[in-house]
Amino acid sequence: MVDMQKIFKFMDNDTIITLILISLTFIIFTVHYIIFINYIVDDAGITFASAKTLVDYGRLSIDRYAEVVESYSNPLMVLILSGLYISGFQIIPSAKILNYFLGIITMGIIFLISYRFGKSSKLWLNVTGALLLALTTGFIIWSDAGLENGLYAFLIATSIYSILKFEDKSQAVYIIISSFLLAITRPEGILIALFIFAAFFLRNPKVNHKKILLPIASLILFYSLFIAARYELYSWIYPNTYYAKIGSSHIVNIITGIHYILDFIYHYITLFALIIALMLIATNSIEMSSNGRYNKCSIGTRNKVIAILFGFLVSLTIVWLYVVFIISPHMDEYIRGYISDIATISGTAIISISVVMLLIYALKNDLLYHVIKRAVILYNVLSNNRIIWYASFVALANLIYVLFVGETWGISRFLTPVLISLAVVLSELSKYGFTLYMQSKKSWHITGLISILFALFVFQMLYNTIYMYNNPIVSFWTIKEGRADIGNNIGGYLISNGYLPNAKHVTYMVPDIGATAFYADNYTIIDSAKLANIPLAHNQYEHTFFENYIFHVVKPVIIETHDIWSYQTDLLNYTEFNNNYVLVYGQGNITYYGKRVATGYYIRKDLFIAGEDTPINSNDTYLVLKGFNISANVLSRDGVLEINTIWQKTASCNDKIANNNELHIYLRNPTDSYLIDSHSITGGYYTPDKWDLSTLVIDKRTIDLKNVINGNYTLDADIIFPDGKSVSYLLGNVTVISDYKDIEQRYNTTLFESLYSNNYTNAEIVLKQIKGLNKQIYILYNNIILKKKLDYIDTLIDDGQLDQAYTNLYPFVGSEHLDIPIKSQFQSTQSKLSFLLEKRGKILESENHLKDAINSYEMSMWLNPDNSRLRRHIEELRKKLL
């Protein structure tokens, strides 16, 4: 048994305190991480879905049917998760476990940075930066949320460590590897890497340039190869997320970026107060050991400081006036909200600086001397301490990028480099504070101040953690239970009942695409938030483009929209949306920032419309059966029955009665009655309150017959209303049998006779009759018919009838359950038609028929969504039109 007393006997107090702090840091980090263990932010789902799609389908996309797109900003994280997934590990827990251990390693690296390269002091002071991170809500939550922040923080810390090691020992391999991995982790990673090298140059102006040439040249070479690979795969230099975020005006980006930074400062104000206090303490520490070095202040220096303060004040005032009175009136109400917040803060800053200048002027040299002396000492602290120097450049690069890309969400989520920088800075500043503590006769003042500020920081982080725990931002699981599950339910209904052939045809426009893409089974994603949609990222929500692309090219089957996305897309401003989409779930039209916007889940109603007829004035019933057809009259328990009924609303039908209808399908004979199906008309997705009196609505239903006993039956449709009224309709007579070999043989003969005579209409009728007997045999015969149709489509292609060929091939695109020979022929036909449509588009483009060219190109893209080069060309062509 280990004797702990003997171990501690050989340790000094410094080592013991260090070990206690390291243990405390580890415990705090672990507990803090466990608090958010069930939280995943939806944006992490984009990474998960991309990794899943890559491994499961071999496609560089957001789901199995969507176009090739780099919908994520973290390629390294996607590669790591893909590797883990293909090795048999589940993606979601892998991301959480990975970030947990990377967080621990990151804190260890921060300790090593301070210990090996920082100011000499007590060993335990090197732990303060790591302890800060363990307490910081933003460092924990975004790593725990499944994002790349844990990996990013690790590489930021590693890069700072590597450049310091390189500065000491010229070991280039570490800084080459870490800076390259940093560059491919996030788009701003390359900017931060270059700023680190710039900091090295500025700090070591007389260094032999050959020393730094190798790591910089290596970084540029490797990053160039990475960009070349990205361009080869995606046809764009940057990820699609980059284009999506910089699409707004630069002024708006700067305004919203400033707002984001100020919001971060507000939620971490105690941390900044602690660091500022340590800076002031550091200046005292330096002054006490400077031997009078900072005791002089010339009139020239005084005037320069006044000039700088006055220039800054004037500049800030001019910018404030320009933003408030020139820019703000031309912005929409949403952006004006940002401007109002910033104007309040900047106005306060102007007043504060004015007061400081008046005090300086009034008190002249005394106060000015003190201010200048502190400023000079602080500059020396920041510039002479190399850890603080490099950390400052990392933070600066991060802030510049945030100002460039503008609006984003999630406090501190995109400021991980700043958090790492603050941690290493605090670790160093604490050493200056400890030095002053040892030198000062009033050390209790320092201890008291730092203790109070640290306690306030802990309480603010505790508040932030509790708040974030109780108010999770865009939770992956919430999106899964809402967007994904509802999309799958609607898509599954439409596919299983024959409204649409497969998931590729169920286009789902939704802004929250993480969980929605990860769990996409019965739909394919159209990302209205632009991250996973190239046309939207490059054209934003420009009215003419949006109208044509969304409502004439994409034609979403389902649209989910809410809050800011409803505001930005402005769907209510489009006639196509108002005329052809109906609300399924949600609030409908609301006011958001002064604008009427659509919110909720909408479905394209033309899927259910069978035509128009003369309105019915009747008091006998509410809904009238206007027509029907059934797929087969001879059935078995191995088959399915397809029923299409057409309905019309009468003048006496009120919405409350109509919307609570139930359609019961019965098989009846004198001795038995089987309820084989019960549902609301159209599944309740296109309810009668939204029908015009002249509208004919088709209800499609596919029914399993597993529990039906053999016999002869009438097929009845009973529609039942909540007031007790019901109407029964006879749909026909059917027979259920178990031995159907002879009938199947007759169907087989009729089917092939129809195919040989190219009578595809009759072949389809026979095929449905076969489906009523046996679903598996139906799939076999369906492949045979598909082969004949493919032969026919190939003939159309050879004859140059591309539009007719596209129309015939369209319903089969995305089909599953194809045998290998049919699948091969199908892919060949699809590829050939896609190529010829692209070729036709080039001819139309050369003749300056740009709209027709784009239409032909879009048809080609739908058949071949992996053609990223063509997508780039389409967007370049659109720019000419817009």
Disulfide bonds with the S-S distance in Angstrom:
none
